């Protein structure tokens, strides 16, 4: 299993939330605009950012595509934020 996926499954809710908002804001996107681009509900984006939900692998790919970054880079950035 890829190291990104191992980290993701080992840390579930904690792994994704620190970085998503930071990346989204850095890209100058609102939750609404990200949700529209990723074809997800705005409330779901909010729940991801606050650690209330855990994204599926499919959702990770949708979000990374909407953010115009590779999924592995999205996981790197969220892992970096998790450890800071």
C-alpha positions in Angstrom: 0.0 0.0 0.0 1.2 3.5 -0.9 2.6 5.5 2.1 0.1 8.2 1.5 -2.8 5.8 1.8 -1.2 4.1 4.9 -1.0 7.5 6.6 -4.6 8.4 5.5 -6.1 5.2 6.8 -4.0 5.3 10.0 -5.1 8.8 10.9 -8.5 9.1 9.1 -10.2 12.3 10.4 -7.1 13.9 11.8 -5.1 13.6 8.6 -7.3 15.5 6.2 -8.6 18.5 8.1 -5.5 20.6 8.8 -4.5 21.0 5.2 -7.7 21.2 3.2 -8.8 24.6 4.4 -5.2 26.0 4.0 -4.9 24.7 0.5 -8.4 25.9 -0.5 -7.7 29.4 0.9 -4.3 29.5 -0.8 -6.1 28.7 -4.1 -8.5 31.6 -3.3 -11.5 29.3 -3.4 -14.5 29.4 -1.1 -16.1 26.3 0.2 -19.0 26.9 -2.2 -16.7 27.2 -5.3 -14.6 24.2 -4.3 -17.8 22.2 -3.8 -19.2 23.2 -7.2 -15.9 22.3 -8.9 -15.6 18.9 -7.1 -19.3 18.2 -7.5 -19.7 17.8 -3.7 -22.0 19.6 -1.2 -20.7 22.7 0.4 -21.7 21.4 3.8 -19.6 18.3 3.1 -16.5 20.4 2.4 -17.1 22.2 5.7 -17.4 18.8 7.5 -14.2 17.7 6.0 -12.4 20.8 7.1 -13.6 20.4 10.6 -12.9 16.7 10.8 -16.5 15.6 11.1 -16.3 13.5 7.9 -13.6 11.3 6.3 -13.3 11.5 2.5 -13.3 8.4 0.4 -10.5 7.8 -2.1 -12.9 8.9 -4.9 -13.7 12.1 -3.0 -9.9 12.8 -2.6 -9.5 12.6 -6.3 -12.5 14.9 -6.9 -11.1 17.5 -4.5 -7.5 17.2 -5.9 -8.8 17.7 -9.4 -10.9 20.7 -8.3 -7.8 22.2 -6.6 -5.7 21.4 -9.7 -3.1 19.4 -7.8 -2.2 15.7 -7.8 -3.9 13.6 -5.1 -0.5 12.6 -3.8 0.4 16.3 -3.4 -2.9 17.0 -1.6 -2.0 14.2 0.8 1.6 15.5 1.3 0.3 18.9 2.1 -2.3 17.6 4.6 0.3 15.4 6.2 2.7 18.3 6.6 0.0 20.4 8.2 -0.9 17.4 10.5 2.7 17.2 11.8 3.1 21.0 12.3 
